[in-house]
Amino acid sequence: MKIIGIADTTFARFDMGHSAIDELQHAGTGFRIVRCTVPGVKDLPVACK
């Protein structure tokens, strides 16, 4: 099973994380999605680790 990580920020005007999860679920199966929301852009590299 593959794991796909999605990191987004709290200040976005549009919920990009939700859109990405919807597209991945329509694309196929066999993977697990892990979502992380961080307070700012500078925190995205930390969330990706």
mmCIF entry with sequence, helices, sheets and N, C-alpha, C, O atoms, coordinates in Angstrom:
data_MODEL
# 
_entry.id   MODEL 
# 
_entity.id                         1 
_entity.type                       polymer 
_entity.pdbx_number_of_molecules   1 
# 
_entity_poly.entity_id                      1 
_entity_poly.type                           'polypeptide(L)' 
_entity_poly.nstd_linkage                   no 
_entity_poly.nstd_monomer                   no 
_entity_poly.pdbx_seq_one_letter_code       MKIIGIADTTFARFDMGHSAIDELQHAGTGFRIVRCTVPGVKDLPVACK 
_entity_poly.pdbx_seq_one_letter_code_can   MKIIGIADTTFARFDMGHSAIDELQHAGTGFRIVRCTVPGVKDLPVACK 
_entity_poly.pdbx_strand_id                 A 
# 
loop_
_entity_poly_seq.entity_id 
_entity_poly_seq.num 
_entity_poly_seq.mon_id 
_entity_poly_seq.hetero 
1 1  MET n 
1 2  LYS n 
1 3  ILE n 
1 4  ILE n 
1 5  GLY n 
1 6  ILE n 
1 7  ALA n 
1 8  ASP n 
1 9  THR n 
1 10 THR n 
1 11 PHE n 
1 12 ALA n 
1 13 ARG n 
1 14 PHE n 
1 15 ASP n 
1 16 MET n 
1 17 GLY n 
1 18 HIS n 
1 19 SER n 
1 20 ALA n 
1 21 ILE n 
1 22 ASP n 
1 23 GLU n 
1 24 LEU n 
1 25 GLN n 
1 26 HIS n 
1 27 ALA n 
1 28 GLY n 
1 29 THR n 
1 30 GLY n 
1 31 PHE n 
1 32 ARG n 
1 33 ILE n 
1 34 VAL n 
1 35 ARG n 
1 36 CYS n 
1 37 THR n 
1 38 VAL n 
1 39 PRO n 
1 40 GLY n 
1 41 VAL n 
1 42 LYS n 
1 43 ASP n 
1 44 LEU n 
1 45 PRO n 
1 46 VAL n 
1 47 ALA n 
1 48 CYS n 
1 49 LYS n 
# 
_struct_asym.id          A 
_struct_asym.entity_id   1 
# 
loop_
_struct_conf.conf_type_id 
_struct_conf.id 
_struct_conf.pdbx_PDB_helix_id 
_struct_conf.beg_label_comp_id 
_struct_conf.beg_label_asym_id 
_struct_conf.beg_label_seq_id 
_struct_conf.pdbx_beg_PDB_ins_code 
_struct_conf.end_label_comp_id 
_struct_conf.end_label_asym_id 
_struct_conf.end_label_seq_id 
_struct_conf.pdbx_end_PDB_ins_code 
_struct_conf.beg_auth_comp_id 
_struct_conf.beg_auth_asym_id 
_struct_conf.beg_auth_seq_id 
_struct_conf.end_auth_comp_id 
_struct_conf.end_auth_asym_id 
_struct_conf.end_auth_seq_id 
_struct_conf.pdbx_PDB_helix_class 
_struct_conf.details 
_struct_conf.pdbx_PDB_helix_length 
HELX_P HELX_P1 AA1 MET A 16 ? ALA A 27 ? MET A 16 ALA A 27 1 ? 12 
HELX_P HELX_P2 AA2 VAL A 41 ? ASP A 43 ? VAL A 41 ASP A 43 5 ? 3  
HELX_P HELX_P3 AA3 LEU A 44 ? CYS A 48 ? LEU A 44 CYS A 48 1 ? 5  
# 
_struct_conf_type.id          HELX_P 
_struct_conf_type.criteria    ? 
_struct_conf_type.reference   ? 
# 
_struct_sheet.id               AA1 
_struct_sheet.type             ? 
_struct_sheet.number_strands   2 
_struct_sheet.details          ? 
# 
_struct_sheet_order.sheet_id     AA1 
_struct_sheet_order.range_id_1   1 
_struct_sheet_order.range_id_2   2 
_struct_sheet_order.offset       ? 
_struct_sheet_order.sense        parallel 
# 
loop_
_struct_sheet_range.sheet_id 
_struct_sheet_range.id 
_struct_sheet_range.beg_label_comp_id 
_struct_sheet_range.beg_label_asym_id 
_struct_sheet_range.beg_label_seq_id 
_struct_sheet_range.pdbx_beg_PDB_ins_code 
_struct_sheet_range.end_label_comp_id 
_struct_sheet_range.end_label_asym_id 
_struct_sheet_range.end_label_seq_id 
_struct_sheet_range.pdbx_end_PDB_ins_code 
_struct_sheet_range.beg_auth_comp_id 
_struct_sheet_range.beg_auth_asym_id 
_struct_sheet_range.beg_auth_seq_id 
_struct_sheet_range.end_auth_comp_id 
_struct_sheet_range.end_auth_asym_id 
_struct_sheet_range.end_auth_seq_id 
AA1 1 LYS A 2  ? THR A 9  ? LYS A 2  THR A 9  
AA1 2 PHE A 31 ? VAL A 38 ? PHE A 31 VAL A 38 
# 
loop_
_atom_site.group_PDB 
_atom_site.id 
_atom_site.type_symbol 
_atom_site.label_atom_id 
_atom_site.label_alt_id 
_atom_site.label_comp_id 
_atom_site.label_asym_id 
_atom_site.label_entity_id 
_atom_site.label_seq_id 
_atom_site.pdbx_PDB_ins_code 
_atom_site.Cartn_x 
_atom_site.Cartn_y 
_atom_site.Cartn_z 
_atom_site.occupancy 
_atom_site.B_iso_or_equiv 
_atom_site.pdbx_formal_charge 
_atom_site.auth_seq_id 
_atom_site.auth_comp_id 
_atom_site.auth_asym_id 
_atom_site.auth_atom_id 
_atom_site.pdbx_PDB_model_num 
ATOM 1   N N  . MET A 1 1  ? 0.846   -1.173 0.000   1.00 0.00 ? 1  MET A N  1 
ATOM 2   C CA . MET A 1 1  ? 0.000   0.000  0.000   1.00 0.00 ? 1  MET A CA 1 
ATOM 3   C C  . MET A 1 1  ? 0.894   1.240  0.000   1.00 0.00 ? 1  MET A C  1 
ATOM 4   O O  . MET A 1 1  ? 1.826   1.345  0.798   1.00 0.00 ? 1  MET A O  1 
ATOM 5   N N  . LYS A 1 2  ? 0.603   2.163  -0.892  1.00 0.00 ? 2  LYS A N  1 
ATOM 6   C CA . LYS A 1 2  ? 1.343   3.414  -0.967  1.00 0.00 ? 2  LYS A CA 1 
ATOM 7   C C  . LYS A 1 2  ? 0.673   4.467  -0.100  1.00 0.00 ? 2  LYS A C  1 
ATOM 8   O O  . LYS A 1 2  ? -0.544  4.453  0.084   1.00 0.00 ? 2  LYS A O  1 
ATOM 9   N N  . ILE A 1 3  ? 1.473   5.373  0.428   1.00 0.00 ? 3  ILE A N  1 
ATOM 10  C CA . ILE A 1 3  ? 0.960   6.478  1.239   1.00 0.00 ? 3  ILE A CA 1 
ATOM 11  C C  . ILE A 1 3  ? 1.221   7.776  0.482   1.00 0.00 ? 3  ILE A C  1 
ATOM 12  O O  . ILE A 1 3  ? 2.340   8.039  0.043   1.00 0.00 ? 3  ILE A O  1 
ATOM 13  N N  . ILE A 1 4  ? 0.177   8.578  0.338   1.00 0.00 ? 4  ILE A N  1 
ATOM 14  C CA . ILE A 1 4  ? 0.290   9.876  -0.312  1.00 0.00 ? 4  ILE A CA 1 
ATOM 15  C C  . ILE A 1 4  ? 0.025   10.942 0.735   1.00 0.00 ? 4  ILE A C  1 
ATOM 16  O O  . ILE A 1 4  ? -1.011  10.922 1.400   1.00 0.00 ? 4  ILE A O  1 
ATOM 17  N N  . GLY A 1 5  ? 0.959   11.875 0.885   1.00 0.00 ? 5  GLY A N  1 
ATOM 18  C CA . GLY A 1 5  ? 0.822   12.948 1.862   1.00 0.00 ? 5  GLY A CA 1 
ATOM 19  C C  . GLY A 1 5  ? 0.391   14.241 1.200   1.00 0.00 ? 5  GLY A C  1 
ATOM 20  O O  . GLY A 1 5  ? 0.911   14.614 0.148   1.00 0.00 ? 5  GLY A O  1 
ATOM 21  N N  . ILE A 1 6  ? -0.563  14.926 1.818   1.00 0.00 ? 6  ILE A N  1 
ATOM 22  C CA . ILE A 1 6  ? -1.041  16.217 1.327   1.00 0.00 ? 6  ILE A CA 1 
ATOM 23  C C  . ILE A 1 6  ? -0.903  17.222 2.457   1.00 0.00 ? 6  ILE A C  1 
ATOM 24  O O  . ILE A 1 6  ? -1.445  17.033 3.546   1.00 0.00 ? 6  ILE A O  1 
ATOM 25  N N  . ALA A 1 7  ? -0.168  18.296 2.181   1.00 0.00 ? 7  ALA A N  1 
ATOM 26  C CA . ALA A 1 7  ? 0.025   19.356 3.171   1.00 0.00 ? 7  ALA A CA 1 
ATOM 27  C C  . ALA A 1 7  ? -0.557  20.649 2.606   1.00 0.00 ? 7  ALA A C  1 
ATOM 28  O O  . ALA A 1 7  ? -0.286  21.010 1.461   1.00 0.00 ? 7  ALA A O  1 
ATOM 29  N N  . ASP A 1 8  ? -1.354  21.340 3.409   1.00 0.00 ? 8  ASP A N  1 
ATOM 30  C CA . ASP A 1 8  ? -1.911  22.622 2.992   1.00 0.00 ? 8  ASP A CA 1 
ATOM 31  C C  . ASP A 1 8  ? -1.832  23.607 4.146   1.00 0.00 ? 8  ASP A C  1 
ATOM 32  O O  . ASP A 1 8  ? -1.454  23.241 5.259   1.00 0.00 ? 8  ASP A O  1 
ATOM 33  N N  . THR A 1 9  ? -2.187  24.853 3.878   1.00 0.00 ? 9  THR A N  1 
ATOM 34  C CA . THR A 1 9  ? -2.078  25.909 4.885   1.00 0.00 ? 9  THR A CA 1 
ATOM 35  C C  . THR A 1 9  ? -3.462  26.379 5.318   1.00 0.00 ? 9  THR A C  1 
ATOM 36  O O  . THR A 1 9  ? -4.448  26.187 4.607   1.00 0.00 ? 9  THR A O  1 
ATOM 37  N N  . THR A 1 10 ? -3.519  26.990 6.483   1.00 0.00 ? 10 THR A N  1 
ATOM 38  C CA . THR A 1 10 ? -4.802  27.436 7.028   1.00 0.00 ? 10 THR A CA 1 
ATOM 39  C C  . THR A 1 10 ? -5.278  28.742 6.420   1.00 0.00 ? 10 THR A C  1 
ATOM 40  O O  . THR A 1 10 ? -6.464  29.063 6.507   1.00 0.00 ? 10 THR A O  1 
ATOM 41  N N  . PHE A 1 11 ? -4.368  29.512 5.799   1.00 0.00 ? 11 PHE A N  1 
ATOM 42  C CA . PHE A 1 11 ? -4.761  30.820 5.291   1.00 0.00 ? 11 PHE A CA 1 
ATOM 43  C C  . PHE A 1 11 ? -5.192  30.802 3.825   1.00 0.00 ? 11 PHE A C  1 
ATOM 44  O O  . PHE A 1 11 ? -5.435  31.864 3.251   1.00 0.00 ? 11 PHE A O  1 
ATOM 45  N N  . ALA A 1 12 ? -5.291  29.634 3.209   1.00 0.00 ? 12 ALA A N  1 
ATOM 46  C CA . ALA A 1 12 ? -5.691  29.552 1.807   1.00 0.00 ? 12 ALA A CA 1 
ATOM 47  C C  . ALA A 1 12 ? -7.159  29.960 1.645   1.00 0.00 ? 12 ALA A C  1 
ATOM 48  O O  . ALA A 1 12 ? -7.991  29.697 2.513   1.00 0.00 ? 12 ALA A O  1 
ATOM 49  N N  . ARG A 1 13 ? -7.450  30.594 0.540   1.00 0.00 ? 13 ARG A N  1 
ATOM 50  C CA . ARG A 1 13 ? -8.829  31.015 0.272   1.00 0.00 ? 13 ARG A CA 1 
ATOM 51  C C  . ARG A 1 13 ? -9.693  29.859 -0.215  1.00 0.00 ? 13 ARG A C  1 
ATOM 52  O O  . ARG A 1 13 ? -10.920 29.910 -0.121  1.00 0.00 ? 13 ARG A O  1 
ATOM 53  N N  . PHE A 1 14 ? -9.055  28.829 -0.730  1.00 0.00 ? 14 PHE A N  1 
ATOM 54  C CA . PHE A 1 14 ? -9.756  27.677 -1.278  1.00 0.00 ? 14 PHE A CA 1 
ATOM 55  C C  . PHE A 1 14 ? -9.163  26.423 -0.657  1.00 0.00 ? 14 PHE A C  1 
ATOM 56  O O  . PHE A 1 14 ? -7.950  26.346 -0.464  1.00 0.00 ? 14 PHE A O  1 
ATOM 57  N N  . ASP A 1 15 ? -9.986  25.456 -0.346  1.00 0.00 ? 15 ASP A N  1 
ATOM 58  C CA . ASP A 1 15 ? -9.528  24.226 0.300   1.00 0.00 ? 15 ASP A CA 1 
ATOM 59  C C  . ASP A 1 15 ? -8.876  23.301 -0.730  1.00 0.00 ? 15 ASP A C  1 
ATOM 60  O O  . ASP A 1 15 ? -9.511  22.383 -1.250  1.00 0.00 ? 15 ASP A O  1 
ATOM 61  N N  . MET A 1 16 ? -7.604  23.559 -1.010  1.00 0.00 ? 16 MET A N  1 
ATOM 62  C CA . MET A 1 16 ? -6.878  22.786 -2.015  1.00 0.00 ? 16 MET A CA 1 
ATOM 63  C C  . MET A 1 16 ? -6.650  21.336 -1.588  1.00 0.00 ? 16 MET A C  1 
ATOM 64  O O  . MET A 1 16 ? -6.618  20.432 -2.423  1.00 0.00 ? 16 MET A O  1 
ATOM 65  N N  . GLY A 1 17 ? -6.494  21.127 -0.293  1.00 0.00 ? 17 GLY A N  1 
ATOM 66  C CA . GLY A 1 17 ? -6.300  19.763 0.184   1.00 0.00 ? 17 GLY A CA 1 
ATOM 67  C C  . GLY A 1 17 ? -7.485  18.879 -0.120  1.00 0.00 ? 17 GLY A C  1 
ATOM 68  O O  . GLY A 1 17 ? -7.316  17.729 -0.527  1.00 0.00 ? 17 GLY A O  1 
ATOM 69  N N  . HIS A 1 18 ? -8.680  19.397 0.073   1.00 0.00 ? 18 HIS A N  1 
ATOM 70  C CA . HIS A 1 18 ? -9.894  18.637 -0.202  1.00 0.00 ? 18 HIS A CA 1 
ATOM 71  C C  . HIS A 1 18 ? -10.020 18.335 -1.696  1.00 0.00 ? 18 HIS A C  1 
ATOM 72  O O  . HIS A 1 18 ? -10.412 17.232 -2.077  1.00 0.00 ? 18 HIS A O  1 
ATOM 73  N N  . SER A 1 19 ? -9.694  19.298 -2.526  1.00 0.00 ? 19 SER A N  1 
ATOM 74  C CA . SER A 1 19 ? -9.750  19.091 -3.978  1.00 0.00 ? 19 SER A CA 1 
ATOM 75  C C  . SER A 1 19 ? -8.762  18.018 -4.415  1.00 0.00 ? 19 SER A C  1 
ATOM 76  O O  . SER A 1 19 ? -9.083  17.178 -5.256  1.00 0.00 ? 19 SER A O  1 
ATOM 77  N N  . ALA A 1 20 ? -7.567  18.044 -3.848  1.00 0.00 ? 20 ALA A N  1 
ATOM 78  C CA . ALA A 1 20 ? -6.560  17.041 -4.198  1.00 0.00 ? 20 ALA A CA 1 
ATOM 79  C C  . ALA A 1 20 ? -6.996  15.649 -3.756  1.00 0.00 ? 20 ALA A C  1 
ATOM 80  O O  . ALA A 1 20 ? -6.794  14.676 -4.483  1.00 0.00 ? 20 ALA A O  1 
ATOM 81  N N  . ILE A 1 21 ? -7.588  15.548 -2.579  1.00 0.00 ? 21 ILE A N  1 
ATOM 82  C CA . ILE A 1 21 ? -8.065  14.257 -2.091  1.00 0.00 ? 21 ILE A CA 1 
ATOM 83  C C  . ILE A 1 21 ? -9.188  13.729 -2.974  1.00 0.00 ? 21 ILE A C  1 
ATOM 84  O O  . ILE A 1 21 ? -9.224  12.536 -3.274  1.00 0.00 ? 21 ILE A O  1 
ATOM 85  N N  . ASP A 1 22 ? -10.106 14.596 -3.397  1.00 0.00 ? 22 ASP A N  1 
ATOM 86  C CA . ASP A 1 22 ? -11.189 14.177 -4.295  1.00 0.00 ? 22 ASP A CA 1 
ATOM 87  C C  . ASP A 1 22 ? -10.641 13.633 -5.613  1.00 0.00 ? 22 ASP A C  1 
ATOM 88  O O  . ASP A 1 22 ? -11.091 12.592 -6.092  1.00 0.00 ? 22 ASP A O  1 
ATOM 89  N N  . GLU A 1 23 ? -9.673  14.335 -6.197  1.00 0.00 ? 23 GLU A N  1 
ATOM 90  C CA . GLU A 1 23 ? -9.096  13.889 -7.466  1.00 0.00 ? 23 GLU A CA 1 
ATOM 91  C C  . GLU A 1 23 ? -8.375  12.560 -7.309  1.00 0.00 ? 23 GLU A C  1 
ATOM 92  O O  . GLU A 1 23 ? -8.484  11.694 -8.176  1.00 0.00 ? 23 GLU A O  1 
ATOM 93  N N  . LEU A 1 24 ? -7.643  12.384 -6.218  1.00 0.00 ? 24 LEU A N  1 
ATOM 94  C CA . LEU A 1 24 ? -6.932  11.120 -6.001  1.00 0.00 ? 24 LEU A CA 1 
ATOM 95  C C  . LEU A 1 24 ? -7.894  9.959  -5.799  1.00 0.00 ? 24 LEU A C  1 
ATOM 96  O O  . LEU A 1 24 ? -7.638  8.852  -6.272  1.00 0.00 ? 24 LEU A O  1 
ATOM 97  N N  . GLN A 1 25 ? -8.993  10.199 -5.104  1.00 0.00 ? 25 GLN A N  1 
ATOM 98  C CA . GLN A 1 25 ? -9.957  9.133  -4.878  1.00 0.00 ? 25 GLN A CA 1 
ATOM 99  C C  . GLN A 1 25 ? -10.669 8.737  -6.170  1.00 0.00 ? 25 GLN A C  1 
ATOM 100 O O  . GLN A 1 25 ? -11.045 7.576  -6.334  1.00 0.00 ? 25 GLN A O  1 
ATOM 101 N N  . HIS A 1 26 ? -10.857 9.675  -7.078  1.00 0.00 ? 26 HIS A N  1 
ATOM 102 C CA . HIS A 1 26 ? -11.469 9.353  -8.362  1.00 0.00 ? 26 HIS A CA 1 
ATOM 103 C C  . HIS A 1 26 ? -10.482 8.666  -9.297  1.00 0.00 ? 26 HIS A C  1 
ATOM 104 O O  . HIS A 1 26 ? -10.888 7.940  -10.204 1.00 0.00 ? 26 HIS A O  1 
ATOM 105 N N  . ALA A 1 27 ? -9.194  8.891  -9.083  1.00 0.00 ? 27 ALA A N  1 
ATOM 106 C CA . ALA A 1 27 ? -8.163  8.344  -9.970  1.00 0.00 ? 27 ALA A CA 1 
ATOM 107 C C  . ALA A 1 27 ? -7.943  6.848  -9.751  1.00 0.00 ? 27 ALA A C  1 
ATOM 108 O O  . ALA A 1 27 ? -7.677  6.124  -10.711 1.00 0.00 ? 27 ALA A O  1 
ATOM 109 N N  . GLY A 1 28 ? -8.045  6.379  -8.535  1.00 0.00 ? 28 GLY A N  1 
ATOM 110 C CA . GLY A 1 28 ? -7.786  4.966  -8.305  1.00 0.00 ? 28 GLY A CA 1 
ATOM 111 C C  . GLY A 1 28 ? -7.799  4.602  -6.843  1.00 0.00 ? 28 GLY A C  1 
ATOM 112 O O  . GLY A 1 28 ? -8.177  5.396  -5.981  1.00 0.00 ? 28 GLY A O  1 
ATOM 113 N N  . THR A 1 29 ? -7.369  3.363  -6.581  1.00 0.00 ? 29 THR A N  1 
ATOM 114 C CA . THR A 1 29 ? -7.342  2.855  -5.217  1.00 0.00 ? 29 THR A CA 1 
ATOM 115 C C  . THR A 1 29 ? -5.964  2.263  -4.938  1.00 0.00 ? 29 THR A C  1 
ATOM 116 O O  . THR A 1 29 ? -5.071  2.312  -5.784  1.00 0.00 ? 29 THR A O  1 
ATOM 117 N N  . GLY A 1 30 ? -5.810  1.711  -3.758  1.00 0.00 ? 30 GLY A N  1 
ATOM 118 C CA . GLY A 1 30 ? -4.552  1.068  -3.403  1.00 0.00 ? 30 GLY A CA 1 
ATOM 119 C C  . GLY A 1 30 ? -3.576  1.984  -2.705  1.00 0.00 ? 30 GLY A C  1 
ATOM 120 O O  . GLY A 1 30 ? -2.385  1.681  -2.626  1.00 0.00 ? 30 GLY A O  1 
ATOM 121 N N  . PHE A 1 31 ? -4.067  3.108  -2.195  1.00 0.00 ? 31 PHE A N  1 
ATOM 122 C CA . PHE A 1 31 ? -3.201  4.015  -1.471  1.00 0.00 ? 31 PHE A CA 1 
ATOM 123 C C  . PHE A 1 31 ? -3.951  4.612  -0.289  1.00 0.00 ? 31 PHE A C  1 
ATOM 124 O O  . PHE A 1 31 ? -5.180  4.594  -0.226  1.00 0.00 ? 31 PHE A O  1 
ATOM 125 N N  . ARG A 1 32 ? -3.165  5.143  0.648   1.00 0.00 ? 32 ARG A N  1 
ATOM 126 C CA . ARG A 1 32 ? -3.725  5.791  1.830   1.00 0.00 ? 32 ARG A CA 1 
ATOM 127 C C  . ARG A 1 32 ? -3.308  7.247  1.798   1.00 0.00 ? 32 ARG A C  1 
ATOM 128 O O  . ARG A 1 32 ? -2.163  7.557  1.472   1.00 0.00 ? 32 ARG A O  1 
ATOM 129 N N  . ILE A 1 33 ? -4.225  8.145  2.134   1.00 0.00 ? 33 ILE A N  1 
ATOM 130 C CA . ILE A 1 33 ? -3.955  9.580  2.104   1.00 0.00 ? 33 ILE A CA 1 
ATOM 131 C C  . ILE A 1 33 ? -3.777  10.086 3.526   1.00 0.00 ? 33 ILE A C  1 
ATOM 132 O O  . ILE A 1 33 ? -4.603  9.827  4.400   1.00 0.00 ? 33 ILE A O  1 
ATOM 133 N N  . VAL A 1 34 ? -2.679  10.814 3.744   1.00 0.00 ? 34 VAL A N  1 
ATOM 134 C CA . VAL A 1 34 ? -2.408  11.446 5.031   1.00 0.00 ? 34 VAL A CA 1 
ATOM 135 C C  . VAL A 1 34 ? -2.417  12.953 4.794   1.00 0.00 ? 34 VAL A C  1 
ATOM 136 O O  . VAL A 1 34 ? -1.644  13.461 3.981   1.00 0.00 ? 34 VAL A O  1 
ATOM 137 N N  . ARG A 1 35 ? -3.288  13.667 5.501   1.00 0.00 ? 35 ARG A N  1 
ATOM 138 C CA . ARG A 1 35 ? -3.410  15.118 5.312   1.00 0.00 ? 35 ARG A CA 1 
ATOM 139 C C  . ARG A 1 35 ? -2.901  15.848 6.544   1.00 0.00 ? 35 ARG A C  1 
ATOM 140 O O  . ARG A 1 35 ? -3.144  15.437 7.678   1.00 0.00 ? 35 ARG A O  1 
ATOM 141 N N  . CYS A 1 36 ? -2.182  16.948 6.292   1.00 0.00 ? 36 CYS A N  1 
ATOM 142 C CA . CYS A 1 36 ? -1.640  17.764 7.360   1.00 0.00 ? 36 CYS A CA 1 
ATOM 143 C C  . CYS A 1 36 ? -1.877  19.225 7.011   1.00 0.00 ? 36 CYS A C  1 
ATOM 144 O O  . CYS A 1 36 ? -1.526  19.666 5.917   1.00 0.00 ? 36 CYS A O  1 
ATOM 145 N N  . THR A 1 37 ? -2.467  19.973 7.925   1.00 0.00 ? 37 THR A N  1 
ATOM 146 C CA . THR A 1 37 ? -2.694  21.396 7.735   1.00 0.00 ? 37 THR A CA 1 
ATOM 147 C C  . THR A 1 37 ? -1.778  22.163 8.668   1.00 0.00 ? 37 THR A C  1 
ATOM 148 O O  . THR A 1 37 ? -1.744  21.911 9.873   1.00 0.00 ? 37 THR A O  1 
ATOM 149 N N  . VAL A 1 38 ? -1.030  23.110 8.092   1.00 0.00 ? 38 VAL A N  1 
ATOM 150 C CA . VAL A 1 38 ? -0.061  23.892 8.853   1.00 0.00 ? 38 VAL A CA 1 
ATOM 151 C C  . VAL A 1 38 ? -0.456  25.365 8.830   1.00 0.00 ? 38 VAL A C  1 
ATOM 152 O O  . VAL A 1 38 ? -1.201  25.785 7.944   1.00 0.00 ? 38 VAL A O  1 
ATOM 153 N N  . PRO A 1 39 ? 0.030   26.159 9.789   1.00 0.00 ? 39 PRO A N  1 
ATOM 154 C CA . PRO A 1 39 ? -0.388  27.557 9.870   1.00 0.00 ? 39 PRO A CA 1 
ATOM 155 C C  . PRO A 1 39 ? 0.193   28.469 8.797   1.00 0.00 ? 39 PRO A C  1 
ATOM 156 O O  . PRO A 1 39 ? -0.415  29.496 8.494   1.00 0.00 ? 39 PRO A O  1 
ATOM 157 N N  . GLY A 1 40 ? 1.327   28.149 8.217   1.00 0.00 ? 40 GLY A N  1 
ATOM 158 C CA . GLY A 1 40 ? 1.924   29.054 7.247   1.00 0.00 ? 40 GLY A CA 1 
ATOM 159 C C  . GLY A 1 40 ? 2.787   28.352 6.221   1.00 0.00 ? 40 GLY A C  1 
ATOM 160 O O  . GLY A 1 40 ? 3.066   27.158 6.337   1.00 0.00 ? 40 GLY A O  1 
ATOM 161 N N  . VAL A 1 41 ? 3.211   29.106 5.209   1.00 0.00 ? 41 VAL A N  1 
ATOM 162 C CA . VAL A 1 41 ? 4.012   28.552 4.119   1.00 0.00 ? 41 VAL A CA 1 
ATOM 163 C C  . VAL A 1 41 ? 5.356   28.042 4.617   1.00 0.00 ? 41 VAL A C  1 
ATOM 164 O O  . VAL A 1 41 ? 5.855   27.030 4.125   1.00 0.00 ? 41 VAL A O  1 
ATOM 165 N N  . LYS A 1 42 ? 5.941   28.723 5.579   1.00 0.00 ? 42 LYS A N  1 
ATOM 166 C CA . LYS A 1 42 ? 7.245   28.312 6.094   1.00 0.00 ? 42 LYS A CA 1 
ATOM 167 C C  . LYS A 1 42 ? 7.198   26.970 6.822   1.00 0.00 ? 42 LYS A C  1 
ATOM 168 O O  . LYS A 1 42 ? 8.237   26.342 7.024   1.00 0.00 ? 42 LYS A O  1 
ATOM 169 N N  . ASP A 1 43 ? 6.018   26.530 7.213   1.00 0.00 ? 43 ASP A N  1 
ATOM 170 C CA . ASP A 1 43 ? 5.864   25.260 7.919   1.00 0.00 ? 43 ASP A CA 1 
ATOM 171 C C  . ASP A 1 43 ? 5.641   24.078 6.973   1.00 0.00 ? 43 ASP A C  1 
ATOM 172 O O  . ASP A 1 43 ? 5.640   22.933 7.425   1.00 0.00 ? 43 ASP A O  1 
ATOM 173 N N  . LEU A 1 44 ? 5.453   24.322 5.685   1.00 0.00 ? 44 LEU A N  1 
ATOM 174 C CA . LEU A 1 44 ? 5.200   23.230 4.735   1.00 0.00 ? 44 LEU A CA 1 
ATOM 175 C C  . LEU A 1 44 ? 6.350   22.236 4.625   1.00 0.00 ? 44 LEU A C  1 
ATOM 176 O O  . LEU A 1 44 ? 6.081   21.036 4.568   1.00 0.00 ? 44 LEU A O  1 
ATOM 177 N N  . PRO A 1 45 ? 7.617   22.657 4.592   1.00 0.00 ? 45 PRO A N  1 
ATOM 178 C CA . PRO A 1 45 ? 8.698   21.650 4.532   1.00 0.00 ? 45 PRO A CA 1 
ATOM 179 C C  . PRO A 1 45 ? 8.718   20.734 5.759   1.00 0.00 ? 45 PRO A C  1 
ATOM 180 O O  . PRO A 1 45 ? 9.039   19.552 5.644   1.00 0.00 ? 45 PRO A O  1 
ATOM 181 N N  . VAL A 1 46 ? 8.384   21.266 6.908   1.00 0.00 ? 46 VAL A N  1 
ATOM 182 C CA . VAL A 1 46 ? 8.353   20.446 8.121   1.00 0.00 ? 46 VAL A CA 1 
ATOM 183 C C  . VAL A 1 46 ? 7.223   19.423 8.034   1.00 0.00 ? 46 VAL A C  1 
ATOM 184 O O  . VAL A 1 46 ? 7.379   18.278 8.459   1.00 0.00 ? 46 VAL A O  1 
ATOM 185 N N  . ALA A 1 47 ? 6.082   19.844 7.478   1.00 0.00 ? 47 ALA A N  1 
ATOM 186 C CA . ALA A 1 47 ? 4.942   18.933 7.353   1.00 0.00 ? 47 ALA A CA 1 
ATOM 187 C C  . ALA A 1 47 ? 5.228   17.815 6.352   1.00 0.00 ? 47 ALA A C  1 
ATOM 188 O O  . ALA A 1 47 ? 4.692   16.715 6.482   1.00 0.00 ? 47 ALA A O  1 
ATOM 189 N N  . CYS A 1 48 ? 6.053   18.086 5.375   1.00 0.00 ? 48 CYS A N  1 
ATOM 190 C CA . CYS A 1 48 ? 6.369   17.072 4.359   1.00 0.00 ? 48 CYS A CA 1 
ATOM 191 C C  . CYS A 1 48 ? 7.286   15.984 4.885   1.00 0.00 ? 48 CYS A C  1 
ATOM 192 O O  . CYS A 1 48 ? 7.333   14.893 4.316   1.00 0.00 ? 48 CYS A O  1 
ATOM 193 N N  . LYS A 1 49 ? 8.005   16.251 5.943   1.00 0.00 ? 49 LYS A N  1 
ATOM 194 C CA . LYS A 1 49 ? 8.866   15.214 6.511   1.00 0.00 ? 49 LYS A CA 1 
ATOM 195 C C  . LYS A 1 49 ? 8.030   14.316 7.350   1.00 0.00 ? 49 LYS A C  1 
ATOM 196 O O  . LYS A 1 49 ? 8.543   13.362 7.935   1.00 0.00 ? 49 LYS A O  1 
# 
